[in-house]
Amino acid sequence: MKRTLNKMKTLNMKFNSVFTLLVASAAVLLIGCKAGKDNAGYEYAPNMYHSVAYEPLKQIVDKESGLWVNSTTEDIGEYYSSNPNNHQGFEINMLEPVANTVKRGDFLPYRIPKDSLALAAATVTNPLPETKDVMADGKVLYGKFCSQCHGKNGVEPGLVGERYAGVPSYTSAAVKNVSEGHIFHVITHGKGRMGAHASQLNQEERWKIVRYVQTLQKQ
């Protein structure tokens, strides 16, 4: 009986020793995973942490770059991103546009929806400077697309505006303080009986009209 108890105690001590060793090892591993000031820590699946997407503004020309995280048996590292079809001589992946490509312009598509006038009024600003050339172009465009309803000076309605009551004066209390974003949004999407003008005027032309309308607000 005593021998059995002694054997059980011995086994229990060995088990405790092994368990303690395993816990200590696990603690060391966990501590090693933690990143410190000068320690990046261990990464168990680095190919899941590091993006291997194509970078348009740079090329990684070293074929061994990222070889240590390869998830395949290829001899090219996962960070290698050089574009063999790029003949520009720059270390970038962007290519020249296709021949005869038509440039979109300097403006991104205007995405604020029609029912978000308040958002546009509060956040959208005019990218064009208040110069004589911009004002002159805005005046010409206003005469072609706006004066028929709003009149030449933005106060008395034009010939079309006279037939439809409700065309506001730019100097009225409801309009004279509206922001440039508000004006641009209304020109783009329309408001009330005013139709949208995005199909007739590009963004630069609309912004030029906004500059000119702001001068009429200050009369």
Contacts in CASP RR format, 6 or more apart in sequence:
PFRMAT RR
TARGET T0000
AUTHOR 0000-0000-0000
METHOD contacts of the structure
MODEL  1
MKRTLNKMKTLNMKFNSVFTLLVASAAVLLIGCKAGKDNAGYEYAPNMYH
SVAYEPLKQIVDKESGLWVNSTTEDIGEYYSSNPNNHQGFEINMLEPVAN
TVKRGDFLPYRIPKDSLALAAATVTNPLPETKDVMADGKVLYGKFCSQCH
GKNGVEPGLVGERYAGVPSYTSAAVKNVSEGHIFHVITHGKGRMGAHASQ
LNQEERWKIVRYVQTLQKQ
29 42 0 8 1.000
32 39 0 8 1.000
32 41 0 8 1.000
32 42 0 8 1.000
33 41 0 8 1.000
33 42 0 8 1.000
33 44 0 8 1.000
34 41 0 8 1.000
35 41 0 8 1.000
43 49 0 8 1.000
46 68 0 8 1.000
46 69 0 8 1.000
47 69 0 8 1.000
47 70 0 8 1.000
47 71 0 8 1.000
47 78 0 8 1.000
50 69 0 8 1.000
50 78 0 8 1.000
50 79 0 8 1.000
52 78 0 8 1.000
52 79 0 8 1.000
52 81 0 8 1.000
54 81 0 8 1.000
54 93 0 8 1.000
55 81 0 8 1.000
55 93 0 8 1.000
56 92 0 8 1.000
56 93 0 8 1.000
56 94 0 8 1.000
57 92 0 8 1.000
57 93 0 8 1.000
57 94 0 8 1.000
58 81 0 8 1.000
58 91 0 8 1.000
58 92 0 8 1.000
58 93 0 8 1.000
59 81 0 8 1.000
59 82 0 8 1.000
59 83 0 8 1.000
59 86 0 8 1.000
59 91 0 8 1.000
59 92 0 8 1.000
59 93 0 8 1.000
60 79 0 8 1.000
60 80 0 8 1.000
60 81 0 8 1.000
60 82 0 8 1.000
61 80 0 8 1.000
61 82 0 8 1.000
61 91 0 8 1.000
62 80 0 8 1.000
63 75 0 8 1.000
63 76 0 8 1.000
63 77 0 8 1.000
63 80 0 8 1.000
64 77 0 8 1.000
64 80 0 8 1.000
65 77 0 8 1.000
65 79 0 8 1.000
65 80 0 8 1.000
66 77 0 8 1.000
66 78 0 8 1.000
66 79 0 8 1.000
66 80 0 8 1.000
67 75 0 8 1.000
67 76 0 8 1.000
67 77 0 8 1.000
67 78 0 8 1.000
69 77 0 8 1.000
69 78 0 8 1.000
69 79 0 8 1.000
70 77 0 8 1.000
70 78 0 8 1.000
71 78 0 8 1.000
81 93 0 8 1.000
82 93 0 8 1.000
83 93 0 8 1.000
83 95 0 8 1.000
85 95 0 8 1.000
86 92 0 8 1.000
86 93 0 8 1.000
86 95 0 8 1.000
88 95 0 8 1.000
88 96 0 8 1.000
106 204 0 8 1.000
107 127 0 8 1.000
107 202 0 8 1.000
107 203 0 8 1.000
107 204 0 8 1.000
110 188 0 8 1.000
110 198 0 8 1.000
110 203 0 8 1.000
112 119 0 8 1.000
112 120 0 8 1.000
112 124 0 8 1.000
112 185 0 8 1.000
113 189 0 8 1.000
114 189 0 8 1.000
114 190 0 8 1.000
114 196 0 8 1.000
116 185 0 8 1.000
117 182 0 8 1.000
117 185 0 8 1.000
117 186 0 8 1.000
117 191 0 8 1.000
120 181 0 8 1.000
120 182 0 8 1.000
120 184 0 8 1.000
120 185 0 8 1.000
121 178 0 8 1.000
121 179 0 8 1.000
121 181 0 8 1.000
121 182 0 8 1.000
121 185 0 8 1.000
122 179 0 8 1.000
123 181 0 8 1.000
124 179 0 8 1.000
124 180 0 8 1.000
124 181 0 8 1.000
124 184 0 8 1.000
124 185 0 8 1.000
125 180 0 8 1.000
125 181 0 8 1.000
126 180 0 8 1.000
126 181 0 8 1.000
126 184 0 8 1.000
126 207 0 8 1.000
126 210 0 8 1.000
126 211 0 8 1.000
127 207 0 8 1.000
128 134 0 8 1.000
128 204 0 8 1.000
128 207 0 8 1.000
128 208 0 8 1.000
128 211 0 8 1.000
130 211 0 8 1.000
134 208 0 8 1.000
134 211 0 8 1.000
135 211 0 8 1.000
135 212 0 8 1.000
135 215 0 8 1.000
137 205 0 8 1.000
137 208 0 8 1.000
138 205 0 8 1.000
138 208 0 8 1.000
138 209 0 8 1.000
138 211 0 8 1.000
138 212 0 8 1.000
139 212 0 8 1.000
141 201 0 8 1.000
141 205 0 8 1.000
141 208 0 8 1.000
141 209 0 8 1.000
141 212 0 8 1.000
142 209 0 8 1.000
142 212 0 8 1.000
142 213 0 8 1.000
143 152 0 8 1.000
145 197 0 8 1.000
145 200 0 8 1.000
145 201 0 8 1.000
145 209 0 8 1.000
146 209 0 8 1.000
146 213 0 8 1.000
147 154 0 8 1.000
147 158 0 8 1.000
148 158 0 8 1.000
148 159 0 8 1.000
148 160 0 8 1.000
148 161 0 8 1.000
149 157 0 8 1.000
149 158 0 8 1.000
149 160 0 8 1.000
149 161 0 8 1.000
149 164 0 8 1.000
149 167 0 8 1.000
149 194 0 8 1.000
150 157 0 8 1.000
150 158 0 8 1.000
150 161 0 8 1.000
150 167 0 8 1.000
150 170 0 8 1.000
151 157 0 8 1.000
151 158 0 8 1.000
151 161 0 8 1.000
152 158 0 8 1.000
153 216 0 8 1.000
153 219 0 8 1.000
154 169 0 8 1.000
154 170 0 8 1.000
154 171 0 8 1.000
154 216 0 8 1.000
154 219 0 8 1.000
155 169 0 8 1.000
155 170 0 8 1.000
155 171 0 8 1.000
155 216 0 8 1.000
155 219 0 8 1.000
156 169 0 8 1.000
157 167 0 8 1.000
158 167 0 8 1.000
161 167 0 8 1.000
164 193 0 8 1.000
168 174 0 8 1.000
168 175 0 8 1.000
169 175 0 8 1.000
170 176 0 8 1.000
170 213 0 8 1.000
170 216 0 8 1.000
170 217 0 8 1.000
170 219 0 8 1.000
171 216 0 8 1.000
171 217 0 8 1.000
171 219 0 8 1.000
175 217 0 8 1.000
176 217 0 8 1.000
176 218 0 8 1.000
177 217 0 8 1.000
178 217 0 8 1.000
180 210 0 8 1.000
180 214 0 8 1.000
181 210 0 8 1.000
183 209 0 8 1.000
183 210 0 8 1.000
183 213 0 8 1.000
183 214 0 8 1.000
184 206 0 8 1.000
184 207 0 8 1.000
184 210 0 8 1.000
186 194 0 8 1.000
187 197 0 8 1.000
187 198 0 8 1.000
187 201 0 8 1.000
187 206 0 8 1.000
187 209 0 8 1.000
187 210 0 8 1.000
188 196 0 8 1.000
188 197 0 8 1.000
188 198 0 8 1.000
188 206 0 8 1.000
189 196 0 8 1.000
189 198 0 8 1.000
190 196 0 8 1.000
190 197 0 8 1.000
197 206 0 8 1.000
198 206 0 8 1.000
201 209 0 8 1.000
END
